[in-house]
Amino acid sequence: MLILKTPQEILLEIAERAKEARLAQNLTQEGLSLRSNVSLGSLKRFEHTGKISFESLIKLAFALNVLDGLEYLFINQKQPLTLDELLKIKKRPKRGRLR
């Protein structure tokens, strides 16, 4: 998969989509802040810069009823199709390496 966007561009696109979802539900920033339990300052900063904690992003997604996509964020997209493929899969490491 080729990605031609910078991380900052992706952050800003996600923030814009969140703002559009908020407006589609006729919510003010204050209203979404109250509904999600995310501070108004954090929400304003997120909509302006795209920067927010992951926990707050999940709270906003839950409040806007768009949480589904986040559940699949780090899931491997290719699923084994046959028993032979399943048997070939090595155990996944439970810890990372220092180097």
C-alpha positions, 0 to 999 in steps of 0.5 A: 500500500502506497501512502502519499500523505504526511502524518500531519495531513492524515491528522488534519483529515481525521480532525476534519472528518470528526468536525463534519460528523459533529456538525452533521449531528448538530452538535456544538463543540461544547455539546460534544465536549460534554457528551464525550467528557473531552475538555473543550480545549482539547476538542478545539485543539484537535479540530484546529491542529489534529492533535489529541490523545488516543484516549480522547480520540476514542471518547470522541469517536464513541460520542459521535457513534463512529467507533467501529473503524478504530477497533480494526486499527492494528489488525492484520488485513490478510487472513489465512484462507486454508488450514495449511496456511494456518499451520504455517503461521509462526507464533507471534512474539509477545514482546518486542526486541530492544534493538 
